[in-house]
Amino acid sequence: MANISALVPSCLNGFRSLNDSLAALLPESGRVDGDIPEDLRPSIKNELGRFRVWVTNLGAHRTGNSSLDYRLRDASHIRTQVTNLLNGLLECLQDGASIANGTVEPWDKMEPTSEDEDSDSDGFEPHAPAGLTELSQIVSEASEIINCLFTLSVSIHNPAPHDRFRRSAMTDTSPYEEFDTAHIRHKFPSADQGIVRQLGKANSFRRQYFRYREEHHRKLAQGLPDEGMEPPCDDTKTIADSTVASSLPQHLKTSKLDGSGFENCDIRSEAGRTESSFAPSSAPDGSRSRMPSMPDEAQQGPFECPFCYRVISVKTTTEWRKHVFGDLRPYICLYPDCSAAGQDFQRRHQWIQHVQKAHWKILLCPLGCKDLYIEDILALEAHLATFHKEHAETLSPESLIQLSEQERPLDTSKKCELCDEELDSFKAYARHVGRHQEDVALFVLPDRGLDEESLEGKEKALGPDHTSTLDTVNNLGILYSDQGRLKEAETMYQRALEGKEKALGPDHTSTLSTVNNLGLLYSDQGRLKEAETMYQRALEGKEKALGPDHTSTLNTVYNLGILYQTQGRLKEAEVMYQRALSGSS
């Protein structure tokens, strides 16, 4: 059985051969075939784009331990299906190229034989309906095979959620926790600070997971040949993405890859990088976060989720919501000292079953006070000290709980731990607190509309100087910098910096992140003195606000080390590198 990693470049070469053969039939080539439909070449390019999305999503072109062959080594039935489909696709492409270059005559151009005429008299029609050619049928068959590959990838690419989160846990969340905790505190000012920290940490972990998924997707995409002309690359090389035009939406096209080789995508450092501002793709402050709309591609069959980068198949809004919340795992237990602290729940019913079984309890006075429902052990101890002083000192907290704890009636009221609203039943509690947690989790979803239009929308909705608007301005600067549009990036950074200095103050950590980004931009432009000024300002501010060993502080330390090395100040560079290394260990 052929390796998947060997069949993929063969298929890419098959696409190229078919496309080249059709190009030779264009008017400027001197070889014109009027029976070739005008939309055939665009259709082939579109199918090539879809095939490349499938390949990069699964890393089907890779070799070694990251290859699809290796990952399916214990699932031979799936591997057999994949190779059969790839062989079928390759055969289609080769047949199409043979017809297009004139090597084989298609059946739609064959002259009927006497046997055919005899068959016609019996009612059998050997030729296709008007307008249908063998070439168009081949392209249609190739499209169907690619649809099957996408459908199959849903099974290939769907591990248990807790395993996915465990792998992402190797990435540091500390750069996000301050921001996420501050957001929860602002949203629920009356909530207990322990719950605030718990929810903030959960959101930071979700950010970490989506970042891991993005990096893993980028890693799988590396090494795919540009036009299918080259053999499979090994795991140490990268090559630029294809520029083949297709009707695919932008978020399904593989992103441009740099040539710097692989990063370790499982443990990725913040050092030497820009710092994003985390603005939600949601509603303005104080309102509920929005569930992102289902991508249009969902109606066309399996597609790549823009958040987790897995190929999924959903047809309805309900299925889409279920998938998004499956990625977010939005529910956690809010009870202090719970044995399941830190555990998240994928579905609301799983969370609320835990709450009912472990925590939906009430304490009754063990000495017979009727119709007295007590919320917690401290209140019970206070009751005993006031009304049953003679017994208060003889009962330990453990024995009090054993004597007093009863299942709480489902129709009793309880306050929401987050907003203090009185809820009249267990059902109301589940619905109300569940929605709060969904709202909190949706806040972390990456903004899919990071462009001038999304900035314009925020400017209209929130104003040009709102901190959420300025976060988008900062992140647009990062985008422009990554695209090499350095002047536009500088304009964005300068605007973000001026706005944040006014709104948040010059020493706020969000302001200092933009200062760090400006330093990196100046360094890229060769403006090394200005870069050093920015880095020094960012470093001093972060040391005061976050401490000398915070990840964000060490990020700027490392950037300074790179700058000093560029300037030839090697001893100073070594000091910075050593500090960054010792602080992160």
C-alpha positions as CSV (number, residue, x, y, z in Angstrom):
1,M,0.0,0.0,0.0
2,A,1.4,3.4,-1.0
3,N,2.2,5.9,1.7
4,I,-0.3,8.8,2.0
5,S,2.7,11.3,2.1
6,A,3.7,9.9,-1.4
7,L,0.3,10.0,-2.9
8,V,-0.4,13.6,-1.9
9,P,2.4,15.2,-4.1
10,S,1.4,12.9,-6.9
11,C,-2.1,14.3,-6.7
12,L,-0.8,17.8,-6.6
13,N,1.3,17.1,-9.7
14,G,-1.8,15.6,-11.3
15,F,-3.7,18.9,-10.7
16,R,-0.7,20.8,-12.3
17,S,-0.6,18.5,-15.3
18,L,-4.3,18.8,-15.9
19,N,-4.2,22.5,-15.5
20,D,-1.2,22.9,-17.9
21,S,-2.8,20.7,-20.5
22,L,-6.0,22.8,-20.4
23,A,-3.9,26.0,-20.6
24,A,-2.5,24.7,-23.9
25,L,-6.0,24.7,-25.3
26,L,-6.5,28.4,-24.8
27,P,-6.7,30.7,-27.8
28,E,-3.2,32.2,-27.3
29,S,-1.7,28.7,-27.5
30,G,-2.9,28.1,-31.0
31,R,-4.7,24.9,-29.9
32,V,-8.4,25.6,-29.3
33,D,-11.0,23.1,-28.3
34,G,-14.4,24.7,-28.4
35,D,-15.9,21.8,-26.5
36,I,-14.0,22.7,-23.3
37,P,-16.3,24.5,-20.9
38,E,-15.1,28.0,-20.0
39,D,-15.6,27.3,-16.3
40,L,-13.5,24.1,-16.3
41,R,-10.1,25.6,-15.3
42,P,-11.6,27.7,-12.5
43,S,-13.4,24.6,-11.2
44,I,-10.1,22.7,-11.2
45,K,-8.3,25.5,-9.4
46,N,-11.1,25.6,-6.8
47,E,-10.8,21.8,-6.3
48,L,-7.0,22.2,-5.9
49,G,-7.6,24.8,-3.2
50,R,-10.0,22.5,-1.4
51,F,-7.6,19.6,-1.6
52,R,-4.8,21.7,-0.2
53,V,-7.0,22.7,2.7
54,W,-7.6,19.0,3.4
55,V,-3.9,18.2,3.1
56,T,-2.7,21.0,5.4
57,N,-5.4,20.4,8.0
58,L,-4.3,16.8,8.5
59,G,-0.6,17.2,7.6
60,A,-1.2,14.5,5.0
61,H,1.9,15.6,3.1
62,R,4.3,15.2,6.0
63,T,6.7,12.4,6.8
64,G,8.0,11.0,10.1
65,N,6.1,11.0,13.4
66,S,3.9,13.9,12.5
67,S,2.7,12.2,9.3
68,L,-0.9,11.0,8.7
69,D,0.6,7.6,7.9
70,Y,2.1,7.4,11.4
71,R,-1.0,8.7,13.2
72,L,-3.2,6.1,11.4
73,R,-0.7,3.2,12.0
74,D,-3.3,1.5,14.4
75,A,-6.3,2.4,12.2
76,S,-5.6,0.5,9.0
77,H,-9.3,0.6,7.9
78,I,-9.2,4.4,7.9
79,R,-5.8,4.5,6.2
80,T,-7.0,2.1,3.5
81,Q,-10.0,4.4,2.8
82,V,-7.7,7.4,2.6
83,T,-5.3,5.8,0.2
84,N,-8.1,4.4,-1.9
85,L,-9.6,7.9,-2.3
86,L,-6.2,9.4,-3.1
87,N,-5.6,6.7,-5.7
88,G,-9.0,7.4,-7.2
89,L,-8.3,11.2,-7.3
90,L,-4.9,10.6,-8.9
91,E,-6.5,8.3,-11.6
92,C,-9.2,11.0,-12.3
93,L,-6.5,13.7,-12.8
94,Q,-4.3,11.5,-15.0
95,D,-7.3,10.6,-17.2
96,G,-8.2,14.3,-17.4
97,A,-4.7,15.3,-18.4
98,S,-4.6,12.5,-21.1
99,I,-7.8,13.8,-22.6
100,A,-6.8,17.4,-22.5
101,N,-3.4,16.8,-24.1
102,G,-4.9,14.7,-26.9
103,T,-3.3,11.3,-25.8
104,V,-6.8,9.8,-25.3
105,E,-10.0,10.5,-27.1
106,P,-12.9,11.2,-24.8
107,W,-16.1,9.2,-25.2
108,D,-18.1,12.3,-26.0
109,K,-16.1,12.7,-29.3
110,M,-16.1,9.1,-30.4
111,E,-18.0,8.3,-33.6
112,P,-20.8,5.8,-33.0
113,T,-20.1,2.3,-34.3
114,S,-22.6,-0.1,-36.0
115,E,-23.0,-1.8,-32.6
116,D,-23.8,1.5,-31.0
117,E,-26.5,2.1,-33.7
118,D,-27.9,-1.3,-33.1
119,S,-28.0,-0.5,-29.4
120,D,-29.7,2.8,-30.1
121,S,-32.6,0.9,-31.8
122,D,-33.1,-0.9,-28.5
123,G,-33.3,2.4,-26.6
124,F,-29.8,2.5,-25.2
125,E,-28.0,5.9,-25.5
126,P,-24.2,5.6,-25.2
127,H,-23.5,9.3,-25.4
128,A,-23.8,11.9,-22.7
129,P,-26.6,14.5,-22.7
130,A,-25.9,17.7,-24.6
131,G,-23.2,19.8,-22.9
132,L,-21.8,17.0,-20.7
133,T,-18.2,16.0,-21.6
134,E,-15.9,13.3,-20.2
135,L,-13.6,16.1,-18.9
136,S,-16.4,17.8,-16.9
137,Q,-17.5,14.4,-15.5
138,I,-13.9,13.8,-14.4
139,V,-13.7,17.1,-12.6
140,S,-17.1,16.4,-10.9
141,E,-15.8,13.0,-9.8
142,A,-12.6,14.6,-8.4
143,S,-14.8,17.0,-6.5
144,E,-16.8,14.2,-5.0
145,I,-13.7,12.4,-3.9
146,I,-12.4,15.5,-2.2
147,N,-15.8,15.8,-0.4
148,C,-15.3,12.2,0.8
149,L,-11.8,13.1,2.1
150,F,-13.3,16.0,4.1
151,T,-16.0,13.8,5.5
152,L,-13.5,11.1,6.5
153,S,-11.3,13.7,8.1
154,V,-14.0,14.4,10.7
155,S,-13.3,10.9,12.1
156,I,-9.6,11.1,11.7
157,H,-9.3,14.4,13.5
158,N,-11.5,14.2,16.5
159,P,-9.7,13.1,19.7
160,A,-11.3,13.3,23.2
161,P,-11.6,17.0,24.4
162,H,-9.7,16.4,27.6
163,D,-6.8,15.0,25.7
164,R,-6.7,18.1,23.5
165,F,-6.7,20.4,26.5
166,R,-3.9,18.3,28.2
167,R,-1.6,18.8,25.2
168,S,-2.3,22.6,25.1
169,A,-1.6,22.8,28.9
170,M,2.2,22.8,28.1
171,T,1.8,26.5,27.0
172,D,2.1,29.2,29.7
173,T,-1.2,31.0,30.4
174,S,0.3,33.7,32.7
175,P,0.4,36.5,30.0
176,Y,-3.4,36.3,29.8
177,E,-4.5,35.8,33.4
178,E,-4.2,39.4,34.5
179,F,-6.3,40.6,31.6
180,D,-8.9,37.9,31.9
181,T,-9.3,38.2,35.7
182,A,-9.7,42.0,35.3
183,H,-12.4,41.5,32.8
184,I,-14.3,39.1,35.1
185,R,-13.9,41.5,38.0
186,H,-15.3,44.4,35.9
187,K,-18.2,42.2,34.6
188,F,-19.2,40.9,38.0
189,P,-18.1,43.4,40.7
190,S,-20.0,41.7,43.5
191,A,-18.6,38.2,42.9
192,D,-16.3,36.6,45.4
193,Q,-12.6,37.2,44.4
194,G,-11.9,33.5,44.5
195,I,-14.6,32.9,41.9
196,V,-13.3,35.8,39.8
197,R,-9.8,34.3,39.8
198,Q,-11.2,30.9,39.0
199,L,-13.2,32.2,36.0
200,G,-10.3,34.3,34.8
201,K,-7.9,31.4,34.9
202,A,-10.4,29.2,33.0
203,N,-10.6,31.9,30.3
204,S,-6.8,32.1,30.1
205,F,-6.7,28.3,29.7
206,R,-9.2,28.6,26.8
207,R,-7.1,31.2,25.1
208,Q,-4.1,28.9,25.5
209,Y,-6.1,26.1,23.9
210,F,-7.1,28.1,20.8
211,R,-3.5,29.3,20.5
212,Y,-2.3,25.8,20.6
213,R,-4.8,24.7,18.0
214,E,-3.6,27.6,15.7
215,E,0.0,26.8,16.2
216,H,-0.6,23.1,15.6
217,H,-2.5,23.9,12.4
218,R,0.3,26.1,11.3
219,K,2.8,23.3,12.0
220,L,0.8,20.8,10.0
221,A,0.6,23.2,7.1
222,Q,4.4,23.7,6.8
223,G,6.2,21.7,4.1
224,L,3.4,21.6,1.5
225,P,4.9,22.2,-2.0
226,D,3.7,25.3,-3.7
227,E,2.3,23.8,-6.9
228,G,2.6,20.1,-6.3
229,M,5.9,20.0,-8.3
230,E,8.2,18.8,-5.6
231,P,8.6,15.7,-3.4
232,P,7.4,15.6,0.2
233,C,9.5,17.8,2.5
234,D,11.1,16.6,5.7
235,D,10.1,18.1,9.0
236,T,12.9,20.7,9.0
237,K,11.9,22.7,5.9
238,T,9.1,25.1,5.1
239,I,7.9,26.4,1.8
240,A,5.6,29.3,0.9
241,D,1.9,28.8,0.4
242,S,0.2,28.4,-2.9
243,T,-1.1,31.5,-4.8
244,V,-3.6,29.4,-6.7
245,A,-6.9,31.4,-6.9
246,S,-10.0,29.7,-5.7
247,S,-13.5,30.6,-4.6
248,L,-12.6,29.5,-1.0
249,P,-13.2,32.0,1.7
250,Q,-10.0,33.6,3.1
251,H,-10.1,31.9,6.4
252,L,-9.9,28.5,4.7
253,K,-6.8,29.4,2.7
254,T,-3.5,28.3,4.3
255,S,-1.7,31.3,5.8
256,K,1.6,32.5,4.5
257,L,4.5,30.7,6.1
258,D,7.8,32.2,6.9
259,G,11.0,30.5,6.1
260,S,12.4,30.4,9.5
261,G,11.9,26.7,10.1
262,F,9.7,25.0,12.7
263,E,8.8,26.4,16.1
264,N,8.2,24.0,18.9
265,C,4.4,24.4,18.7
266,D,3.8,22.4,21.9
267,I,5.8,24.7,24.1
268,R,5.9,28.1,22.4
269,S,7.7,31.0,24.0
270,E,6.4,34.6,24.1
271,A,10.0,35.9,23.8
272,G,10.9,38.0,20.8
273,R,7.4,38.6,19.7
274,T,4.7,41.2,19.6
275,E,2.1,41.3,22.2
276,S,-1.6,41.1,21.2
277,S,-4.3,43.0,23.0
278,F,-7.1,40.6,23.8
279,A,-10.4,42.2,22.6
280,P,-13.4,40.0,22.2
281,S,-15.3,39.4,19.0
282,S,-18.3,40.3,21.0
283,A,-20.6,43.0,22.1
284,P,-19.6,46.2,23.9
285,D,-18.8,46.2,27.6
286,G,-21.7,45.3,29.8
287,S,-23.7,43.3,27.2
288,R,-23.7,39.6,26.5
289,S,-21.0,38.2,24.2
290,R,-22.3,37.0,20.9
291,M,-22.1,33.5,19.5
292,P,-20.2,33.9,16.2
293,S,-22.3,33.2,13.2
294,M,-22.0,29.8,11.4
295,P,-19.7,30.1,8.4
296,D,-21.4,30.1,5.0
297,E,-19.3,27.1,4.0
298,A,-21.2,24.9,6.4
299,Q,-24.0,24.5,3.9
300,Q,-21.6,23.1,1.3
301,G,-20.4,20.1,3.4
302,P,-17.5,19.6,5.8
303,F,-15.3,22.7,6.4
304,E,-12.5,23.9,8.6
305,C,-13.6,25.5,11.9
306,P,-12.0,29.0,12.1
307,F,-11.4,28.6,15.8
308,C,-10.1,25.0,16.5
309,Y,-9.0,24.4,12.8
310,R,-10.6,21.0,12.8
311,V,-12.7,19.8,9.8
312,I,-16.3,19.5,11.1
313,S,-19.7,18.9,9.5
314,V,-22.5,20.9,10.9
315,K,-25.7,22.0,9.1
316,T,-27.7,23.9,11.6
317,T,-27.2,26.8,14.0
318,T,-27.8,24.4,16.9
319,E,-25.1,22.0,15.7
320,W,-22.7,25.0,15.3
321,R,-23.4,26.3,18.8
322,K,-22.8,22.8,20.2
323,H,-19.5,22.6,18.4
324,V,-18.3,26.0,19.6
325,F,-19.3,25.3,23.2
326,G,-17.6,21.9,22.9
327,D,-14.4,23.7,22.1
328,L,-14.9,26.3,24.9
329,R,-16.1,23.8,27.6
330,P,-17.7,26.8,29.3
331,Y,-18.9,25.4,32.6
332,I,-17.0,25.1,35.8
333,C,-18.0,24.5,39.4
334,L,-18.3,27.8,41.3
335,Y,-18.4,26.3,44.8
336,P,-15.4,26.9,46.9
337,D,-13.3,24.0,48.1
338,C,-15.0,21.7,45.5
339,S,-13.1,18.4,44.9
340,A,-13.7,19.1,41.2
341,A,-12.1,22.6,41.3
342,G,-10.4,23.3,38.0
343,Q,-12.5,20.7,36.1
344,D,-14.5,22.1,33.1
345,F,-17.6,20.6,31.6
346,Q,-18.5,20.5,27.9
347,R,-22.2,20.4,28.3
348,R,-24.5,22.3,30.7
349,H,-26.3,19.1,31.8
350,Q,-22.9,17.6,32.9
351,W,-22.1,20.7,35.0
352,I,-25.6,21.0,36.6
353,Q,-25.7,17.2,37.4
354,H,-22.4,17.7,39.3
355,V,-23.9,20.8,41.1
356,Q,-27.0,18.9,42.1
357,K,-25.2,15.8,43.3
358,A,-22.3,17.5,45.1
359,H,-23.6,20.9,46.2
360,W,-27.3,21.4,46.0
361,K,-27.6,20.8,49.7
362,I,-29.1,22.6,52.6
363,L,-28.2,22.5,56.3
364,L,-30.9,21.9,58.9
365,C,-30.5,22.6,62.6
366,P,-29.6,19.2,64.1
367,L,-31.4,20.1,67.4
368,G,-34.8,20.4,65.9
369,C,-35.4,24.0,64.8
370,K,-38.2,23.6,62.2
371,D,-38.4,25.4,58.8
372,L,-34.9,26.8,59.2
373,Y,-32.7,26.4,56.1
374,I,-29.1,27.4,56.6
375,E,-26.8,28.0,53.6
376,D,-23.3,27.1,55.0
377,I,-21.4,25.7,57.9
378,L,-20.4,29.1,59.2
379,A,-24.1,30.2,59.4
380,L,-24.9,26.9,61.2
381,E,-22.2,27.5,63.8
382,A,-23.5,31.0,64.4
383,H,-27.0,29.6,64.9
384,L,-25.8,27.1,67.4
385,A,-23.7,29.6,69.3
386,T,-26.8,31.9,69.5
387,F,-29.6,29.5,70.3
388,H,-27.9,26.2,71.4
389,K,-24.9,27.5,73.3
390,E,-24.7,24.3,75.4
391,H,-24.1,22.1,72.4
392,A,-22.1,24.5,70.2
393,E,-18.7,23.5,71.5
394,T,-19.2,19.8,71.6
395,L,-19.9,19.3,67.9
396,S,-17.1,19.4,65.3
397,P,-17.8,21.0,61.9
398,E,-17.5,17.5,60.3
399,S,-20.1,16.0,62.7
400,L,-22.3,19.1,62.2
401,I,-22.4,18.5,58.4
402,Q,-23.1,14.8,58.9
403,L,-26.0,15.6,61.2
404,S,-27.4,18.6,59.3
405,E,-26.9,18.1,55.5
406,Q,-29.9,17.3,53.5
407,E,-30.7,17.4,49.8
408,R,-31.9,20.9,48.9
409,P,-35.5,21.0,47.5
410,L,-35.4,21.9,43.8
411,D,-37.9,24.7,44.4
412,T,-35.9,26.6,47.0
413,S,-34.3,29.8,46.0
414,K,-30.6,30.6,45.8
415,K,-28.5,33.7,45.0
416,C,-26.4,33.8,41.9
417,E,-22.7,33.7,42.9
418,L,-21.8,36.2,40.2
419,C,-24.5,38.9,40.2
420,D,-26.3,38.3,43.5
421,E,-29.7,37.9,41.7
422,E,-32.2,35.8,43.7
423,L,-33.2,32.7,41.7
424,D,-36.4,30.9,42.7
425,S,-35.5,27.3,41.8
426,F,-32.8,24.9,40.8
427,K,-34.0,25.1,37.1
428,A,-33.7,28.9,37.2
429,Y,-30.2,28.6,38.8
430,A,-29.0,26.3,36.1
431,R,-30.3,28.5,33.3
432,H,-29.1,31.8,34.8
433,V,-25.6,30.8,35.9
434,G,-25.1,28.6,32.8
435,R,-25.7,31.7,30.6
436,H,-23.3,33.7,32.7
437,Q,-20.6,31.1,32.1
438,E,-21.3,30.8,28.4
439,D,-21.1,34.6,28.1
440,V,-17.7,34.5,30.0
441,A,-16.3,31.8,27.7
442,L,-17.4,33.4,24.4
443,F,-15.4,36.4,25.4
444,V,-12.1,34.6,24.5
445,L,-13.0,33.6,20.9
446,P,-10.5,35.1,18.5
447,D,-11.8,38.0,16.4
448,R,-12.4,36.6,12.9
449,G,-12.8,40.1,11.4
450,L,-9.4,41.6,12.1
451,D,-9.4,44.2,9.3
452,E,-10.2,47.8,8.5
453,E,-13.9,47.0,8.4
454,S,-14.0,45.5,11.9
455,L,-12.1,48.6,13.2
456,E,-14.6,50.8,11.5
457,G,-17.4,48.9,13.1
458,K,-15.9,49.3,16.6
459,E,-15.3,53.0,16.0
460,K,-18.9,53.5,15.2
461,A,-20.3,51.3,18.0
462,L,-17.8,52.2,20.8
463,G,-16.0,55.4,19.7
464,P,-12.4,55.8,18.4
465,D,-10.9,56.1,21.9
466,H,-12.6,53.1,23.6
467,T,-10.1,50.6,24.9
468,S,-11.6,47.8,22.9
469,T,-11.2,49.9,19.7
470,L,-7.6,50.6,20.7
471,D,-7.0,46.8,21.2
472,T,-8.1,46.3,17.6
473,V,-5.8,49.1,16.5
474,N,-2.9,47.5,18.2
475,N,-3.7,44.1,16.7
476,L,-4.0,45.6,13.3
477,G,-0.5,46.9,13.8
478,I,0.7,43.4,14.4
479,L,-1.1,42.2,11.3
480,Y,0.5,44.9,9.1
481,S,3.9,44.3,10.6
482,D,3.6,40.5,9.8
483,Q,2.6,41.5,6.2
484,G,5.7,43.8,5.9
485,R,3.5,47.0,5.8
486,L,5.8,48.7,8.4
487,K,4.6,52.3,7.8
488,E,1.0,51.3,8.3
489,A,1.9,49.2,11.3
490,E,3.7,52.2,12.9
491,T,0.6,54.4,12.3
492,M,-1.5,51.8,14.1
493,Y,0.9,51.4,17.0
494,Q,1.3,55.2,17.5
495,R,-2.5,55.6,17.5
496,A,-3.0,52.8,20.0
497,L,-0.2,54.1,22.2
498,E,-1.6,57.6,22.4
499,G,-5.1,56.4,23.0
500,K,-4.1,53.9,25.7
501,E,-1.9,56.5,27.5
502,K,-4.9,58.8,27.8
503,A,-7.5,56.1,28.6
504,L,-5.4,53.8,30.8
505,G,-2.3,55.7,31.7
506,P,1.3,55.4,30.6
507,D,2.2,52.6,33.0
508,H,-0.7,50.3,32.3
509,T,0.3,46.8,31.1
510,S,-1.8,47.2,28.0
511,T,0.0,50.4,27.2
512,L,3.4,48.8,27.8
513,S,2.5,46.0,25.4
514,T,2.1,48.5,22.6
515,V,5.4,50.2,23.7
516,N,7.1,46.8,23.3
517,N,5.5,46.3,19.9
518,L,6.8,49.7,18.8
519,G,10.3,48.7,19.9
520,L,10.1,45.6,17.8
521,L,8.9,47.6,14.8
522,Y,11.7,50.1,15.1
523,S,14.2,47.3,15.4
524,D,12.8,45.8,12.1
525,Q,13.2,49.2,10.5
526,G,16.8,49.6,11.7
527,R,15.9,52.4,14.0
528,L,17.9,50.8,16.9
529,K,18.2,53.8,19.2
530,E,14.4,54.4,19.1
531,A,13.9,50.6,19.6
532,E,16.1,50.6,22.7
533,T,14.2,53.6,24.2
534,M,10.9,51.7,23.7
535,Y,12.2,48.5,25.2
536,Q,13.7,50.2,28.2
537,R,10.4,52.0,28.9
538,A,8.4,48.8,28.5
539,L,10.9,46.9,30.8
540,E,10.8,49.5,33.6
541,G,7.1,49.7,33.5
542,K,6.5,45.9,33.5
543,E,9.0,45.3,36.3
544,K,7.0,47.7,38.5
545,A,3.5,46.5,37.4
546,L,4.1,42.8,36.9
547,G,7.4,42.0,38.6
548,P,10.8,41.1,37.3
549,D,10.0,37.4,36.5
550,H,6.7,37.8,34.8
551,T,6.5,36.2,31.4
552,S,5.6,39.6,29.7
553,T,8.6,41.2,31.5
554,L,10.9,38.5,30.3
555,N,9.6,38.9,26.8
556,T,10.9,42.4,26.7
557,V,14.2,41.3,28.3
558,Y,14.7,38.9,25.5
559,N,13.8,41.5,22.9
560,L,16.5,43.7,24.4
561,G,19.0,40.9,24.2
562,I,18.3,40.5,20.5
563,L,18.7,44.3,20.0
564,Y,22.0,44.4,21.9
565,Q,23.3,41.4,19.8
566,T,22.3,43.3,16.6
567,Q,24.3,46.3,17.9
568,G,27.3,44.2,18.7
569,R,26.9,44.7,22.4
570,L,27.5,41.1,23.1
571,K,28.1,41.2,26.9
572,E,24.9,43.1,27.5
573,A,23.1,40.8,25.2
574,E,24.4,37.8,27.2
575,V,23.2,39.4,30.4
576,M,19.7,39.8,29.0
577,Y,19.6,36.3,27.6
578,Q,20.7,34.8,30.9
579,R,18.1,36.7,32.7
580,A,15.4,35.7,30.3
581,L,16.5,32.0,30.6
582,S,16.8,31.9,34.4
583,G,13.4,33.8,34.8
584,S,11.5,31.3,32.6
585,S,13.0,28.2,34.1
